[in-house]
Amino acid sequence: MTKEIVNGLVNKEAFAVWFLCGAALVFWMQAGFAMVETGFTRAKNSGNIIMKNLMDFCIGTVVFIIIGFSFLLGEDYMGIIGRPGFDIFTKYSSFSFSNFVFNLVFCATTATIVSGAMAERTKFSSYCIYSALISAIVYPIEAHWIWGGGWLSARDFHDFAGSCAIHMVGGISALIGAKMLGARIGKYTKDENGKIIKVNAFPGHNLPLGALGVFILWFGWYGFNGAAATSVEQLGSIFLTTTVSPAIATVVCMLFTWLKYGKPDVSMSLNASLAGLVAITAGCDVTDCLGAIIIGSVAGLLVVFGVWLLDYILHIDDPVGAVAVHMLNGIWGTIAVGLFATKSAPENTKIVGLFYGGGVKCLNTQLLGIISVGAWTALTITGVYWLIKITVGLRVSEAEEIEGLDAREHGLASAYSGFSLMDISNTLTMDINENTDIGYTEGIGNKVVVGEENINMNKKGMYKVVIISKLSRYDKVKRAMNDLGVTGMTVTQVMGCGVQKGAGERYRGVETDATLLPKVKIEIIVSKIPVKKVIQVAKKALYTGNIGDGKIFVYNVDKVVKIRTGEEDVQALADVE
């Protein structure tokens, strides 16, 4: 079929329908973001993450109706902002329905990017507030400069689908938010002077779910980049570049991590697919296949560099790699327009990059847009986070973070009912110190002499101390035992309850029977260290004064002694015979 016949069959009405179909594809990307973020984080926060991604779109819709849409596409005022208005209510019959829906789904994407970098330790109420402000003010105003007839569009700044306006803005917001929040508990190991000496990995609990999210996002990206196409040729070219760039980025990342780490990295390769998509978004309509290959190749390396930079140099905890994917590659993709734009791309009549004979004019304009939009975003979002931090607070408490936001923020026992939701990975390490000699052997086999200072517990043989603890107290117990000199532990995830009952939680408004609560069982073999000292240190680490602090059991050859951790049980030590 010839181009003439195709263009004759595809009329303006067909492209109007495709425009709305593209908007639907962009909306479907919300599911992709939710799956990626959930899969790349820990199970105990899954419900919280799903809720945040849901509310990004729903809260965004509310504020976009009220003010965001008019700031973005209202009558231009001095090239800076659209005039506020309520045409959606007063002039509905002539309102631009399609433009509203299309720009709404893009706006929601910007807010969603922030969620991943600030996952697992942000208050839900605070998240709702800054998500609303991103959709109401931060995104619409800078997007007006680019797409709403503002000052950057007048200078021929080119960002076809949002490498700068959406991804860079979301990435900068994510970077600043993650920095102000601080790292998740256990992410970094510090020495006695507070200097970070080790970065700990927090593996995502469900990489298949994360991979599903990447495929959903890639599928939705054809609408993200292609919905605004004006001809069949341009749409086809956009689909080509939107396919080539992420594919090349993924291959380059796979090969690089294979060489660097000895194995091809799964999660990093998934990030690379998204990085390639972000990088091609600004210039998907003005680049050719060669340009898409180069852009994707750089993106595949840049995402690995970005993750390393945040972990090892900046020490900013980004659980899903949002900053590396969206901010760094949003910047790169915007710059790439000034390098690789070519008139051979369909419908491109004026944007020509440096490497295609266009000189530095386009590149300078792209750099101006990056600097101005970046400055606007950094200034406004820092103010938003600062106001939230000094009023309602940004971060949950230590206990809430350790136990998981599903339970503490939403009253959800588990997003995976019937499965264990406790996460104690990366908290099992023990440090070597001057106290780590835990005993000595005597004679043959496993005989161990117990110190005489053990108060009537001076028989030969090993003693076993079993501690049943709240998950939130585990890290304190572990560190206290380490400081005492205990370096051998067996840790088991268990469910149980005593006086403390897990009643009162609700699912879909119905009270759940959750009498078994998540606990940690710590088993320690004690030899040279006095049993009394182990018990005292454990009690101090466990005690909060609340029901359910924990229990301690001491086993020897002849008896089992149970010691509770409440203050009223201190005398129990004296009763041990």
C-alpha positions in Angstrom: 0.0 0.0 0.0 1.5 3.3 -1.0 2.0 6.4 1.2 -0.6 8.3 -0.8 -3.3 5.7 -0.2 -2.5 5.4 3.5 -2.6 9.2 4.0 -5.9 9.3 2.1 -7.4 6.6 4.4 -6.1 8.2 7.6 -7.9 11.5 8.1 -8.1 14.0 10.9 -10.9 12.2 12.7 -8.8 9.0 12.8 -5.9 10.9 14.4 -8.2 12.5 16.9 -9.3 9.0 18.0 -5.7 7.9 18.1 -4.9 10.9 20.3 -7.4 9.7 22.9 -6.2 6.1 22.5 -2.7 7.4 23.2 -4.0 9.1 26.4 -5.5 5.8 27.5 -2.1 4.1 26.9 -0.4 6.8 29.1 -3.0 6.2 31.8 -2.2 2.5 31.7 1.4 3.4 32.5 0.2 4.1 36.0 -0.1 0.4 36.4 3.4 -0.1 35.1 4.8 2.4 37.6 2.9 0.7 40.4 4.3 -2.7 39.5 7.9 -1.5 39.1 7.9 0.3 42.4 6.2 -2.6 44.2 8.4 -5.2 42.8 11.6 -3.3 43.5 10.8 -2.7 47.2 10.0 -4.8 50.2 6.7 -6.8 50.6 5.7 -5.0 53.8 5.2 -1.7 51.9 3.4 -3.1 48.9 -0.1 -1.9 49.8 1.2 1.6 50.6 2.9 1.8 47.2 -0.2 0.7 45.4 -2.2 3.3 47.3 0.2 6.1 46.5 0.2 5.3 42.8 -3.6 5.2 42.8 -3.8 8.5 44.6 -1.3 10.2 42.2 -3.8 10.0 39.5 -7.0 10.6 41.5 -5.7 13.5 43.6 -4.0 14.8 40.4 -7.3 14.8 38.6 -8.9 16.9 41.4 -6.3 19.6 41.4 -5.9 19.6 37.6 -9.7 20.3 37.3 -9.4 23.2 39.8 -6.2 24.9 38.7 -3.6 22.7 37.0 -5.2 22.6 33.5 -5.7 26.4 33.3 -2.1 27.0 34.5 -0.9 24.7 31.7 -3.1 25.6 28.7 -5.0 28.7 29.8 -4.5 32.0 28.0 -0.8 32.8 28.1 0.3 35.6 30.5 3.7 37.0 29.7 5.0 33.7 28.5 5.1 32.5 32.1 1.7 31.0 33.1 -1.7 30.3 31.8 -4.5 32.4 33.2 -6.6 30.6 35.8 -10.1 29.9 34.6 -13.1 27.6 35.1 -14.1 26.9 31.5 -14.6 23.3 32.4 -17.6 24.4 34.4 -18.8 27.5 32.7 -18.2 26.7 29.0 -18.4 22.9 29.0 -20.0 22.6 25.6 -17.0 24.2 23.9 -14.4 22.9 26.3 -11.3 21.0 24.9 -12.2 17.6 26.3 -9.4 15.7 24.6 -6.7 18.2 25.6 -7.8 18.0 29.2 -7.6 14.2 29.4 -4.4 14.0 27.4 -2.6 16.5 29.6 -4.0 15.1 32.8 -2.5 11.6 32.3 0.9 13.2 31.6 0.6 15.3 34.7 -0.1 12.2 36.8 3.1 10.6 35.4 5.2 13.4 36.7 3.9 12.9 40.3 4.3 9.2 40.1 8.0 9.3 39.3 8.6 10.8 42.8 7.0 7.9 44.6 9.7 5.3 43.9 12.7 7.3 45.2 10.8 8.2 48.4 9.4 4.7 49.0 9.3 2.8 52.3 9.7 5.7 54.7 7.3 8.6 53.6 4.2 9.5 55.5 1.1 8.8 53.4 -0.5 12.1 54.3 2.6 14.0 53.4 2.8 12.1 50.1 -0.7 13.1 49.2 0.1 16.8 49.9 3.2 17.0 47.7 1.6 14.9 45.0 -1.2 17.4 44.8 1.1 20.4 44.7 3.2 18.8 41.9 0.1 18.3 39.8 -1.3 21.8 40.7 1.7 24.1 40.5 5.1 22.6 39.8 4.4 20.7 36.6 1.7 22.8 35.0 3.6 26.1 35.0 6.9 24.7 33.6 4.9 22.6 31.1 3.2 25.9 30.0 6.6 27.3 29.1 7.1 24.3 26.7 3.7 23.2 25.5 1.3 26.0 26.4 2.6 28.9 24.3 5.2 30.0 26.9 8.6 31.6 26.6 10.5 28.4 25.9 8.2 27.3 23.0 8.7 30.8 21.5 12.5 30.0 21.4 11.9 26.7 19.6 12.8 24.6 22.6 11.9 21.0 21.6 10.6 18.4 24.0 8.1 16.4 22.0 6.8 14.1 24.8 8.4 15.1 28.0 12.0 14.1 28.7 12.4 17.5 30.3 8.9 18.6 31.2 7.9 15.3 32.8 10.9 13.0 33.5 13.5 15.5 34.5 11.1 17.4 36.6 9.9 14.2 38.3 13.5 13.0 38.7 14.7 16.3 40.3 11.7 16.2 42.7 12.6 12.6 43.5 16.3 13.5 44.2 15.5 16.4 46.5 12.8 14.4 48.3 15.0 11.4 48.9 17.8 13.6 50.2 15.5 15.5 52.6 14.0 12.2 53.8 17.2 10.4 54.5 18.1 6.8 53.8 16.0 3.8 54.8 17.1 2.2 58.1 20.0 -0.2 57.4 20.9 1.1 53.9 24.2 2.5 55.0 26.7 1.2 57.6 28.5 3.9 59.5 31.6 3.8 61.7 31.9 5.3 65.2 32.4 8.8 63.7 29.3 8.6 61.5 31.2 8.1 58.3 29.5 5.8 55.8 31.7 2.8 55.2 29.4 0.4 53.5 26.3 0.4 51.2 23.8 -2.4 51.8 21.6 -3.8 49.1 17.8 -4.1 49.7 16.7 -6.5 47.0 13.2 -6.1 45.6 10.8 -8.7 46.9 9.3 -9.5 43.5 11.3 -9.0 40.4 8.8 -10.7 38.1 6.3 -8.0 39.2 8.9 -5.4 38.5 9.5 -6.8 35.0 5.8 -6.9 34.3 5.7 -3.2 35.2 8.6 -2.5 32.7 6.8 -4.2 29.9 3.5 -2.3 30.7 5.5 1.0 30.7 7.2 0.2 27.4 3.8 -0.7 25.9 2.2 2.5 27.2 5.2 4.5 26.0 4.0 4.1 22.4 1.1 6.3 23.4 3.2 8.5 25.5 5.5 9.4 22.6 3.2 8.7 19.6 -0.2 10.2 20.6 0.6 13.7 19.3 1.8 12.5 15.8 0.2 14.2 12.9 0.9 11.8 10.1 1.3 8.1 9.5 5.0 8.5 8.6 5.7 10.5 11.7 3.9 8.0 13.9 5.8 5.1 12.3 9.1 6.9 12.9 8.2 7.6 16.5 7.4 3.9 17.1 10.7 3.0 15.6 12.8 5.3 17.7 10.7 4.4 20.8 11.6 0.7 20.2 15.2 1.0 19.2 16.4 3.3 22.0 15.3 1.2 25.0 16.3 -2.1 23.3 19.8 -0.8 22.7 20.0 0.7 26.2 19.1 -2.7 27.7 21.7 -4.6 25.7 24.4 -2.1 26.5 23.5 -2.2 30.2 23.4 -6.0 30.3 26.8 -6.3 28.7 28.4 -3.6 30.9 27.1 -5.1 34.1 28.2 -8.6 32.9 31.7 -7.3 32.4 31.8 -5.2 35.6 30.1 -7.5 38.1 30.7 -10.9 36.4 27.0 -11.5 35.9 24.3 -9.7 33.9 22.3 -7.7 36.4 18.5 -8.2 36.1 17.1 -5.2 37.9 19.7 -2.8 36.4 18.7 -4.1 32.9 15.1 -3.5 33.7 16.0 0.1 34.7 18.0 0.5 31.5 14.9 -0.3 29.4 13.1 2.6 31.1 16.2 4.8 30.8 16.2 4.3 27.0 12.6 5.2 26.8 13.1 8.4 28.9 16.1 9.4 26.8 14.3 9.2 23.5 11.1 10.9 24.6 12.2 14.4 23.9 13.5 13.8 20.4 11.5 10.7 19.3 9.9 12.7 16.4 13.1 14.4 15.1 15.7 11.7 15.4 16.5 8.8 13.0 17.5 5.2 13.8 21.2 6.0 14.1 20.4 8.8 16.6 18.1 6.4 18.6 20.9 3.8 18.8 23.4 6.4 20.1 20.9 7.9 22.5 20.0 4.4 23.9 23.6 3.4 24.2 24.4 6.3 26.4 21.3 5.8 28.4 22.2 2.2 29.1 25.5 3.3 30.7 24.2 6.4 32.3 21.6 4.5 34.4 24.3 2.3 35.9 26.5 5.4 36.6 23.5 7.1 38.2 22.7 4.2 40.6 26.4 4.1 41.6 26.6 7.9 42.0 23.6 8.0 44.4 24.7 5.0 46.4 28.4 5.5 46.8 29.0 9.2 46.3 25.9 11.2 47.2 24.6 8.6 49.7 21.0 9.2 48.6 18.7 6.2 49.0 16.6 5.7 45.9 14.9 2.2 46.1 13.9 1.9 42.5 16.5 4.0 40.6 14.1 6.8 39.8 16.7 9.5 39.8 19.1 7.6 37.5 16.3 6.6 35.1 14.3 9.8 35.0 16.4 12.8 36.0 19.7 11.9 34.4 18.2 10.4 31.3 15.6 13.2 31.1 18.5 15.6 31.0 20.4 13.5 28.5 17.4 13.1 26.2 16.8 16.8 26.1 20.4 17.5 25.3 20.3 14.8 22.6 17.7 16.7 20.6 20.4 19.4 20.1 22.8 16.8 18.9 20.8 14.3 16.8 17.7 16.1 15.4 17.5 15.7 11.6 15.3 16.9 8.9 15.1 13.4 7.5 12.7 12.6 10.3 9.0 13.0 9.0 7.3 16.4 9.6 10.6 17.9 11.0 11.2 21.1 9.1 13.3 23.3 11.4 15.0 21.4 14.3 18.5 20.3 13.3 21.1 19.1 15.7 24.8 19.7 16.0 25.8 16.4 14.5 23.5 16.8 11.5 24.8 20.2 10.4 22.6 22.5 12.5 25.3 24.1 14.6 24.9 24.9 18.3 21.8 27.0 18.1 19.4 24.1 18.9 21.8 22.7 21.5 22.0 26.1 23.3 18.2 26.3 23.4 17.9 22.8 24.8 20.5 23.7 27.5 18.6 26.9 28.4 15.4 24.8 28.8 17.1 22.3 31.1 18.6 25.0 33.3 15.4 27.1 33.6 13.0 24.2 34.2 15.5 22.5 36.5 15.9 25.7 38.6 12.1 26.2 38.8 11.6 22.6 39.9 14.3 22.6 42.5 13.1 25.9 44.0 9.4 25.1 44.2 9.7 21.4 45.3 12.3 22.3 48.0 9.8 24.8 49.4 7.0 22.3 49.2 9.0 19.6 51.1 10.3 22.1 53.6 6.9 23.3 54.5 5.6 19.7 54.8 8.6 18.7 57.0 8.1 21.5 59.5 4.3 21.0 59.7 3.0 17.5 59.3 6.4 15.9 58.8 7.8 13.9 55.9 9.0 10.7 57.4 7.4 7.9 59.4 8.8 6.8 62.8 11.5 4.2 63.1 9.0 1.6 64.4 6.6 2.3 61.5 9.4 2.0 58.9 10.7 -1.3 60.4 7.3 -2.9 60.7 6.1 -1.7 57.3 3.9 1.0 56.1 1.1 -1.4 55.1 0.4 -2.2 58.7 1.1 1.2 60.3 -0.2 3.6 57.7 -3.1 1.6 56.3 -4.1 -1.1 58.9 -3.3 -3.7 56.2 -1.9 -6.9 57.8 -0.3 -7.9 54.5 -0.7 -7.2 50.8 0.0 -10.9 50.3 -2.5 -12.5 52.7 -1.2 -15.9 53.8 2.5 -15.1 53.1 5.2 -13.8 55.4 5.7 -10.1 55.1 8.6 -9.6 57.4 11.8 -8.2 56.0 15.0 -8.6 58.0 17.4 -8.8 55.1 20.6 -6.7 55.4 20.2 -6.4 59.2 21.8 -9.8 60.0 25.4 -8.7 59.7 27.6 -8.7 62.8 30.6 -6.6 63.3 34.0 -7.8 64.6 35.0 -5.9 67.8 37.0 -6.5 70.9 34.2 -8.5 72.5 33.8 -11.1 69.8 35.5 -14.0 71.7 32.4 -15.9 72.7 34.0 -18.8 74.6 36.7 -21.5 74.5 36.6 -25.2 74.2 37.9 -27.7 76.8 38.8 -31.3 76.1 37.4 -33.1 73.1 34.3 -32.3 71.1 31.9 -29.5 71.9 32.4 -29.1 75.6 32.4 -25.5 76.7 33.1 -24.0 80.1 30.6 -21.4 81.3 32.1 -18.6 83.4 31.6 -18.9 87.1 30.2 -15.4 87.3 26.9 -16.7 85.9 25.1 -16.8 89.2 24.3 -20.4 89.9 24.3 -21.1 86.2 27.8 -22.5 86.4 27.4 -26.0 85.2 29.5 -27.1 82.3 27.9 -27.0 78.9 26.3 -24.5 76.6 23.3 -22.4 77.4 20.7 -21.4 74.8 19.0 -18.0 75.1 15.9 -17.6 72.9 14.5 -14.1 72.5 11.0 -13.5 71.0 10.9 -9.9 69.8 8.9 -7.4 67.9 10.3 -6.8 64.5 10.8 -3.2 65.3 13.2 -4.1 68.2 15.2 -6.7 66.3 17.9 -4.3 65.1 18.5 -3.0 68.6 18.8 -6.5 70.1 21.2 -7.5 67.3 23.4 -4.5 67.9 23.3 -4.9 71.6 24.3 -8.5 71.4 27.1 -7.6 68.9 28.5 -5.0 71.3 28.4 -7.6 74.1 30.4 -10.0 72.1 27.7 -12.4 70.8 28.4 -13.1 67.1 26.4 -16.3 66.5 22.7 -16.0 66.0 19.9 -18.0 64.5 17.1 -15.7 63.4 13.7 -17.1 62.4 10.6 -15.3 61.2 7.7 -16.5 63.2 4.0 -15.6 63.9 2.6 -15.6 67.4 0.9 -13.6 70.2 0.6 -13.6 74.0 -1.3 -10.9 75.9 -0.9 -8.7 72.8 -3.6 -9.5 70.3 -3.7 -8.4 66.7 -7.4 -7.6 66.7 -8.9 -4.4 65.3 -7.4 -4.5 61.8 -9.8 -4.1 59.0 -9.9 -5.2 55.3 -12.6 -3.5 53.1 -14.3 -2.3 56.3 -14.5 -5.8 57.9 -12.5 -6.6 61.0 -10.0 -9.3 60.4 -9.0 -12.1 62.8 -5.3 -11.3 63.0 -4.4 -12.8 66.4 -1.1 -14.1 65.1 1.4 -11.2 64.8 4.7 -11.1 63.0 7.7 -11.7 65.4 11.3 -12.5 65.2 12.8 -15.5 67.2 16.5 -15.0 68.0 18.4 -18.0 69.2 21.9 -17.5 70.8 24.3 -20.0 72.2 26.1 -18.6 75.3 29.3 -20.0 76.7 32.0 -17.7 78.1 29.7 -14.6 78.3 27.7 -14.6 81.5 24.1 -15.6 80.9 23.0 -12.9 83.3 24.7 -10.3 81.3 23.1 -11.5 78.0 19.6 -11.3 79.7 20.2 -7.8 81.1 21.4 -6.5 77.7 18.5 -8.1 75.9 15.9 -6.8 78.3 17.2 -3.3 77.9 17.1 -3.5 74.1 13.6 -5.0 74.1 11.9 -2.8 76.7 9.5 0.0 75.5 6.9 -0.3 78.3 4.2 -1.5 75.9 2.5 -4.9 75.8 4.2 -7.3 73.4 7.8 -6.1 74.0 9.0 -9.7 73.9 10.0 -12.7 76.0 13.4 -14.3 76.9 13.8 -18.0 77.5 17.0 -19.6 78.9 17.7 -23.3 78.4 20.2 -25.5 80.2 20.6 -29.2 80.8 18.1 -29.4 83.7 15.6 -26.7 83.3 13.9 -24.0 81.3 13.7 -20.5 82.8 11.3 -18.0 81.3 12.0 -14.3 81.9 9.7 -11.6 80.7 11.0 -8.1 79.6 8.7 -5.8 81.5 10.2 -3.8 84.4 8.0 -5.7 86.9 10.0 -8.8 86.1 13.5 -7.5 87.0 13.4 -9.5 90.2 13.0 -12.7 88.2 16.7 -12.7 87.7 17.3 -13.1 91.3 15.0 -16.1 91.4 17.0 -18.1 88.9 18.6 -21.1 90.6 
